[in-house]
Amino acid sequence: MKLADLRRLSIRKQLRIRFELQNGMECVITEHGLAQVPALDRVPDFNLEQELASVSRFVLEPVGAAVKSGAKPTPIGSAELSAMVTPSPLAAAREHEED
């Protein structure tokens, strides 16, 4: 799973995806696909892509209409999130179909 995969998922599903970095800071991928580290006050000495490889727990927060309908933040493991970002064989076939 790559950072770009999470960014696409956050945009497509209108979610904020939160996860903790090894240094104790939190990364938030916004519903606009932006990866932010709110506590960062200088040039980072880490690579988010490399940090992502060691993350095992994420929190998915719905935004917009989903919040109004009562959806709550959901903790999720890396295996479950990886399954969400991996396209199904049917979706992949549709993507590559010729019109």
Secondary structure by P-SEA (a helix, b strand, c coil): ccaaaaaaaaaaabbbbbbbccccbbbbbccccccccccccccccccaaaaaaaccbbbbbbccccccccccbbbbcaaaaaaaacccaaaaaaaaccc
